[in-house]
């Protein structure tokens, strides 16, 4: 087995250096210089600040600060656009909500109108109005029998109401027959 190998399964040689993990800058200092650094905080701070790794980190921090400032400025410049866009979206949302409410109301009105104008509803309305016309003609006849109206007024209004009653009844029955035929045909 190779003595530079730490174990039979290791592929990396182990270096036995007394300065492992020591910065080359520190290794090049004499004992007196090291003692001086340990005794004087200002010199130690200067020494650490002059290290290439610290200098590189400081430059990187400065670059990051510049980038952050640029991003902050760009964000501030865009904040106006953001506010305008947000306000426009809020306005559009309010307009949409209003239009949706209006649409729902109109849909309900349309459904009611559709129900009212459905052939079955029309037939029912015709039959109800024929019953009402018949009741009105009976009231006219009663008024005549109780001598509240004269013969000419009675004949004119009574005949008119009876014709109206029969026409409505006829139209309702005719519409009902047509609806039954359509229903038999599958419509």
C-alpha positions as a Markdown table, in Angstrom:
| # | Residue | x | y | z |
|---|---|---|---|---|
| 1 | Unk | 0.0 | 0.0 | 0.0 |
| 2 | Unk | 1.1 | 3.5 | -0.8 |
| 3 | Unk | 2.1 | 5.5 | 2.3 |
| 4 | Unk | 0.5 | 8.6 | 0.8 |
| 5 | Unk | -2.9 | 7.0 | 0.9 |
| 6 | Unk | -4.8 | 7.5 | 4.2 |
| 7 | Unk | -6.8 | 4.3 | 3.8 |
| 8 | Unk | -7.0 | 1.5 | 1.2 |
| 9 | Unk | -10.3 | 2.9 | -0.1 |
| 10 | Unk | -9.1 | 6.5 | -0.4 |
| 11 | Unk | -8.1 | 7.9 | -3.8 |
| 12 | Unk | -6.8 | 11.3 | -2.6 |
| 13 | Unk | -3.4 | 11.6 | -1.1 |
| 14 | Unk | -3.2 | 13.1 | 2.4 |
| 15 | Unk | -0.8 | 16.0 | 2.8 |
| 16 | Unk | 1.0 | 16.3 | 6.1 |
| 17 | Unk | 1.7 | 20.0 | 6.2 |
| 18 | Unk | 1.9 | 21.9 | 9.5 |
| 19 | Unk | 0.3 | 24.9 | 7.8 |
| 20 | Unk | -3.0 | 23.3 | 6.6 |
| 21 | Unk | -5.7 | 25.9 | 6.7 |
| 22 | Unk | -3.2 | 28.8 | 7.3 |
| 23 | Unk | -3.3 | 31.7 | 4.9 |
| 24 | Unk | 0.0 | 32.2 | 3.0 |
| 25 | Unk | 0.1 | 35.8 | 4.1 |
| 26 | Unk | 0.0 | 34.7 | 7.8 |
| 27 | Unk | 2.6 | 32.0 | 7.1 |
| 28 | Unk | 5.0 | 34.5 | 5.7 |
| 29 | Unk | 5.0 | 36.7 | 8.8 |
| 30 | Unk | 7.7 | 36.4 | 11.4 |
| 31 | Unk | 6.9 | 35.7 | 15.1 |
| 32 | Unk | 7.4 | 39.3 | 16.0 |
| 33 | Unk | 5.0 | 40.5 | 13.3 |
| 34 | Unk | 2.5 | 38.0 | 14.5 |
| 35 | Unk | 2.9 | 39.1 | 18.1 |
| 36 | Unk | 2.5 | 42.7 | 17.0 |
| 37 | Unk | -0.7 | 41.8 | 15.2 |
| 38 | Unk | -2.1 | 40.1 | 18.2 |
| 39 | Unk | -1.3 | 43.0 | 20.5 |
| 40 | Unk | -2.6 | 45.8 | 18.3 |
| 41 | Unk | -6.2 | 45.6 | 17.1 |
| 42 | Unk | -5.7 | 48.4 | 14.5 |
| 43 | Unk | -2.9 | 46.6 | 12.8 |
| 44 | Unk | -4.8 | 43.3 | 12.9 |
| 45 | Unk | -7.8 | 45.1 | 11.3 |
| 46 | Unk | -5.6 | 46.6 | 8.6 |
| 47 | Unk | -3.9 | 43.3 | 7.9 |
| 48 | Unk | -7.3 | 41.5 | 7.6 |
| 49 | Unk | -8.7 | 44.3 | 5.4 |
| 50 | Unk | -5.6 | 44.0 | 3.1 |
| 51 | Unk | -6.1 | 40.2 | 2.6 |
| 52 | Unk | -6.9 | 39.4 | -1.1 |
| 53 | Unk | -9.9 | 37.3 | 0.0 |
| 54 | Unk | -11.4 | 40.1 | 2.1 |
| 55 | Unk | -10.6 | 42.7 | -0.7 |
| 56 | Unk | -12.4 | 40.4 | -3.2 |
| 57 | Unk | -15.4 | 40.1 | -0.8 |
| 58 | Unk | -15.5 | 43.9 | -0.3 |
| 59 | Unk | -15.5 | 44.4 | -4.1 |
| 60 | Unk | -18.2 | 41.9 | -4.5 |
| 61 | Unk | -20.2 | 43.6 | -1.7 |
| 62 | Unk | -19.7 | 47.0 | -3.4 |
| 63 | Unk | -20.9 | 45.5 | -6.7 |
| 64 | Unk | -24.0 | 44.0 | -5.0 |
| 65 | Unk | -24.8 | 47.3 | -3.4 |
| 66 | Unk | -24.6 | 49.0 | -6.8 |
| 67 | Unk | -26.8 | 46.3 | -8.3 |
| 68 | Unk | -29.3 | 46.6 | -5.4 |
| 69 | Unk | -29.4 | 50.4 | -5.8 |
| 70 | Unk | -30.0 | 50.0 | -9.5 |
| 71 | Unk | -32.8 | 47.5 | -8.9 |
| 72 | Unk | -34.3 | 49.7 | -6.3 |
| 73 | Unk | -34.3 | 52.7 | -8.7 |
| 74 | Unk | -35.8 | 50.6 | -11.4 |
| 75 | Unk | -38.5 | 49.4 | -9.0 |
| 76 | Unk | -39.3 | 53.0 | -8.0 |
| 77 | Unk | -39.5 | 54.0 | -11.6 |
| 78 | Unk | -41.9 | 51.1 | -12.3 |
| 79 | Unk | -44.0 | 51.8 | -9.2 |
| 80 | Unk | -46.0 | 54.5 | -11.1 |
| 81 | Unk | -46.7 | 52.0 | -13.9 |
| 82 | Unk | -47.7 | 49.4 | -11.3 |
| 83 | Unk | -50.1 | 51.9 | -9.6 |
| 84 | Unk | -51.7 | 52.9 | -12.9 |
| 85 | Unk | -52.0 | 49.3 | -13.9 |
| 86 | Unk | -53.5 | 48.3 | -10.6 |
| 87 | Unk | -56.0 | 51.2 | -10.7 |
| 88 | Unk | -57.0 | 50.2 | -14.2 |
| 89 | Unk | -57.5 | 46.6 | -13.1 |
| 90 | Unk | -59.6 | 47.7 | -10.1 |
| 91 | Unk | -61.7 | 49.9 | -12.4 |
| 92 | Unk | -62.1 | 47.1 | -14.9 |
| 93 | Unk | -63.1 | 44.7 | -12.1 |
| 94 | Unk | -65.7 | 47.2 | -10.8 |
| 95 | Unk | -67.0 | 47.6 | -14.4 |
| 96 | Unk | -67.1 | 43.8 | -14.8 |
| 97 | Unk | -68.9 | 43.4 | -11.5 |
| 98 | Unk | -71.5 | 46.0 | -12.6 |
| 99 | Unk | -71.9 | 44.4 | -16.0 |
| 100 | Unk | -72.2 | 41.0 | -14.5 |
| 101 | Unk | -74.9 | 42.2 | -12.1 |
| 102 | Unk | -76.7 | 43.9 | -15.0 |
| 103 | Unk | -76.4 | 40.8 | -17.1 |
| 104 | Unk | -77.9 | 38.6 | -14.3 |
| 105 | Unk | -80.8 | 41.0 | -13.8 |
| 106 | Unk | -81.5 | 41.1 | -17.6 |
| 107 | Unk | -81.2 | 37.3 | -17.7 |
| 108 | Unk | -83.8 | 37.0 | -14.9 |
| 109 | Unk | -86.1 | 39.5 | -16.8 |
| 110 | Unk | -85.6 | 37.5 | -20.0 |
| 111 | Unk | -86.5 | 34.3 | -18.2 |
| 112 | Unk | -89.6 | 35.8 | -16.8 |
| 113 | Unk | -90.6 | 37.2 | -20.2 |
| 114 | Unk | -89.9 | 33.8 | -21.8 |
| 115 | Unk | -92.1 | 32.1 | -19.2 |
| 116 | Unk | -94.8 | 34.7 | -19.7 |
| 117 | Unk | -94.6 | 34.4 | -23.5 |
| 118 | Unk | -94.4 | 30.6 | -23.5 |
| 119 | Unk | -97.3 | 29.0 | -25.4 |
| 120 | Unk | -98.6 | 27.2 | -22.3 |
| 121 | Unk | -98.5 | 30.5 | -20.3 |
| 122 | Unk | -100.3 | 32.3 | -23.1 |
| 123 | Unk | -103.0 | 29.6 | -23.2 |
| 124 | Unk | -103.4 | 29.9 | -19.4 |
| 125 | Unk | -103.6 | 33.7 | -19.7 |
| 126 | Unk | -106.3 | 33.4 | -22.4 |
| 127 | Unk | -108.4 | 31.1 | -20.3 |
| 128 | Unk | -108.1 | 33.3 | -17.2 |
| 129 | Unk | -109.0 | 36.4 | -19.1 |
| 130 | Unk | -112.0 | 34.6 | -20.7 |
| 131 | Unk | -113.2 | 33.7 | -17.2 |
| 132 | Unk | -112.7 | 37.4 | -16.1 |
| 133 | Unk | -114.6 | 38.6 | -19.2 |
| 134 | Unk | -117.4 | 36.1 | -18.5 |
| 135 | Unk | -117.6 | 37.4 | -14.9 |
| 136 | Unk | -117.7 | 41.0 | -16.2 |
| 137 | Unk | -120.6 | 40.1 | -18.6 |
| 138 | Unk | -122.5 | 38.5 | -15.7 |
| 139 | Unk | -122.1 | 41.7 | -13.7 |
| 140 | Unk | -123.4 | 43.7 | -16.6 |
| 141 | Unk | -126.4 | 41.4 | -16.8 |
| 142 | Unk | -127.0 | 41.7 | -13.1 |
| 143 | Unk | -126.8 | 45.5 | -13.3 |
| 144 | Unk | -129.4 | 45.4 | -16.1 |
| 145 | Unk | -131.7 | 43.1 | -14.1 |
| 146 | Unk | -131.4 | 45.5 | -11.2 |
| 147 | Unk | -132.2 | 48.3 | -13.6 |
| 148 | Unk | -128.9 | 50.1 | -13.0 |
| 149 | Unk | -128.3 | 50.5 | -16.7 |
| 150 | Unk | -130.6 | 51.0 | -19.7 |
| 151 | Unk | -131.3 | 48.5 | -22.5 |
| 152 | Unk | -129.0 | 50.1 | -25.1 |
| 153 | Unk | -126.0 | 50.3 | -22.8 |
| 154 | Unk | -126.7 | 46.8 | -21.7 |
| 155 | Unk | -126.8 | 45.4 | -25.2 |
| 156 | Unk | -123.7 | 47.2 | -26.3 |
| 157 | Unk | -121.5 | 46.3 | -23.4 |
| 158 | Unk | -122.9 | 42.8 | -22.8 |
| 159 | Unk | -122.5 | 41.7 | -26.4 |
| 160 | Unk | -119.0 | 43.2 | -26.5 |
| 161 | Unk | -118.0 | 41.2 | -23.3 |
| 162 | Unk | -119.6 | 38.0 | -24.5 |
| 163 | Unk | -117.8 | 38.2 | -27.9 |
| 164 | Unk | -114.6 | 38.9 | -26.0 |
| 165 | Unk | -115.2 | 35.9 | -23.7 |
| 166 | Unk | -115.9 | 33.5 | -26.5 |
| 167 | Unk | -112.9 | 34.7 | -28.6 |
| 168 | Unk | -110.5 | 34.3 | -25.7 |
| 169 | Unk | -112.0 | 30.9 | -24.8 |
| 170 | Unk | -111.7 | 29.8 | -28.5 |
| 171 | Unk | -108.1 | 31.1 | -28.9 |
| 172 | Unk | -107.1 | 29.4 | -25.6 |
| 173 | Unk | -108.7 | 26.1 | -26.7 |
| 174 | Unk | -107.2 | 26.3 | -30.2 |
| 175 | Unk | -103.7 | 27.0 | -28.8 |
| 176 | Unk | -104.1 | 24.1 | -26.3 |
| 177 | Unk | -105.0 | 21.7 | -29.2 |
| 178 | Unk | -101.9 | 22.9 | -31.2 |
| 179 | Unk | -99.7 | 22.4 | -28.1 |
| 180 | Unk | -101.0 | 18.9 | -27.7 |
| 181 | Unk | -100.3 | 18.1 | -31.3 |
| 182 | Unk | -96.8 | 19.5 | -31.0 |
| 183 | Unk | -96.3 | 17.5 | -27.8 |
| 184 | Unk | -97.4 | 14.3 | -29.6 |
| 185 | Unk | -95.0 | 15.1 | -32.5 |
| 186 | Unk | -92.1 | 15.3 | -30.0 |
| 187 | Unk | -91.6 | 19.0 | -29.7 |
